[in-house]
Amino acid sequence: MKAWWTWRLALAVLLLLPLAGGCKKKGPRPGELGAGGAGAGLGEEAIGGGSSLERAKRGLGPEEDGVLGDVHFGFDSYEIDGAARDVLARNADWLRKNPRAKIELEGHTDSRGTIEYNLALGAKRAKAVKDQLVGQGIAAERISTISYGKELPLCHEEDETCWARNRRVHSVILGQ
Amino acid sequence: MRRSCFALAVLATLAAAPRARAVVTAQIFGPGSESFPIAVVPLKNLGGDAGGVTGARFAQILSHDLDLSGYFRLLDPKTFIEDQSSGITAPEIDFVGWGALGAQALVKGGVTVTGEAVTVEVRLFDVPGRQDVPQASRRYSGPRDDLPRMAHKTADAILEFLTGERGPFDSSIALVSTRAGRLKDVYRLTFDQDDPVRVTDERSLVVNPRWRPDARAILFTSYREHFPHLFQVELPARRVARVVPGPGEVLDGAWSPDGSRLLVTRVQGGNSDIFLVDRAGQVLKQLTDHWAIDVAPAWAPDGRRFAFCSARAGSPQIYMMSVEGGSATRVSTSGSYNTSPAWSPKGDRLAWTTRASGGFQIVVAAADGSGPRTITAAGSNENPSWAPDGRYVVFSSTRAGRVHLFLADRDGRTQKQLTRGAADDTSPAWSPRLD
């Protein structure tokens, strides 16, 4: 597992390479990276991400969307609905265009329910998204999953708007 | 038997409420009744306790425990008719005066401090009976640092004499907290502390602390190596070690009552199942094998069964299963969301978290799930853990703003706040008795 740290340290460099023109072959061009609604500032989107836990350790809140869009769920559910399928289609598209990119899928839940159950639920959500991506031809080896349950929420309000934002699988690009 | 003289008199007095004076309420004697007026006088300085500080601290800790129990109404020290310097034997005590003040019972005693050693002698007095109660009187000697435990043991002995069940306060509570601007760590709270004390230095996410049965180590899941794994911190050394080796993700763990094995929740292929593992973390048996979520194993005190949470029926519910494996029996029968089961150390009851009217509440039921009763109402309440006496549960609650720990008796009549402040305190685990 020590490799994760290596990945993380290497992340900034790897993601900067294509921007700096250092990656000649399959590096993504800016135009290909709009899937997550990132628009301009591609480099910042990609590098500013990082896992929700690493961000929390640096005192930062979790990232919402990113180059790859967040996939959302209903309460106590890990079912992929229509809206989720659309996001996944775009994410799969980006992964096909960036075949060397590896991602980690973070399963998150809203604040309701107990800690340990939500950890199990987050794992189910991340796996459901992984299965969809694999079903769309993305190699399983490129995708790792982790659950943070309700431990690292985007927002803290106790209302449906915030709960819905927190019920998500967030994709973190680990390297290319 | 011998204890029953005063204890029965207490009960009789309270039962005969109509003829009693104003101090005796019509409520029954039990946790939450706060019906038994007691005065706790700071211990008299019998030598070396400059300024009476040690004697006052002892009385403060003892009073706090008695208040938390919910049985007592602590009389205001400002109204006391005898102070810290007054006599501590029956012939010297103004029982008539204490009676007029409304006291049914009185705690007095003395303290001797010699360098780093301390000796306390505490006596419980039956005010109407005008005599001391030797069964609930104690003498302790030890290092000065043990003073809080001497006070907790005294509270536990007084509760044992008056209620027939030893009190639970010579113990501590493990929890996860976000104190001091850190992410999350395991903390420990004793009943003489205002704030929990940090025991891990994970600088990461930490969840689901559980005590080893000897109360000398706390299991927890940490994300320190990126993925969630099961660790254990030894006390008081605070040495941390992996419990289940290998890359497999572990969400929670629980020691068997005899400390020989553990139940752990492992995630494989995104699905959580419960495994029996040995002390070295090697898998002995996979106990659940279901596509739905299985999580939160809780050993029965007999060591033969465990409760857990499963979503196999479409929503999370509480189930029971033999540690030998086999079929799972559902024990939660009402509600669409029941999680985090906890076995009473007495083996007769379960507590769990239920979703009710939008929030979450604590339920206490018989061990087979029958007679479920919701014991909380205010705020959202989660993750119950039983006191070693099987009489109280500790849980987290949002009723006071942030997430803090609260204690309730198993009927929900007494509700006491244990932690305060600007941090979130979650996942309490009440330790076994310290000895």
Interface residues (C-beta under 8 A of the other chain):
Chain A: M1 W4 W5 L53 A56 K57 D76 R112 G113 T114 I115 E116 Y117 L119 A120 L121 A123 K124 A126 K127 A128 K130 T145 I146 S147 Y148 G149 E151 L152
Chain B: L183 K184 R203 S204 L205 V207 N208 Y223 E225 H226 F227 P228 P247 E249 L251 D252 T265 V267 G269 G270 N271 S272 I293 D294 V295 A296 C309 A311 S315 P316 Y337 T339 S340 T353 R355 F360 S380 E382 N383 T426 S427
